[in-house]
């Protein structure tokens, strides 16, 4: 039982118990309303970023990012690749796939010249998305998507200090 100290008029202190009834006004607590979907998504992003701030190792940060993004957007998988602008390549760095999907552990490196839409995302920062079965999938990215057994793709550039650093797929 919590006790608080109360000072009496003559400077005498005595313990006071707070076990009395709570005022009715304090007992009524309004229910917390559900967040609108766009705020729910924003909260998920904030929580994901906060969890990354606790990590130190780059590989662990990127693996956590891949997992959290997969969960956040309810995707089947997420891949984070590092960009080497000077070499014109993208190299797989971390991935996460929800079962029954699997992500191969071996990292692959791709020439950006072979994937023009990927190169455009990295160069411009404009996201790219494609879905098999909607429209005409006419890119090498669509073919790679088909090979991996996925139906849709969203690519986003990841920048560090204003420079292209990675690619999130």
Order of alpha helices (4+ residues) and beta strands (2+ residues): beta-beta-alpha-alpha-alpha-beta-beta-beta-alpha-beta-alpha-beta-beta
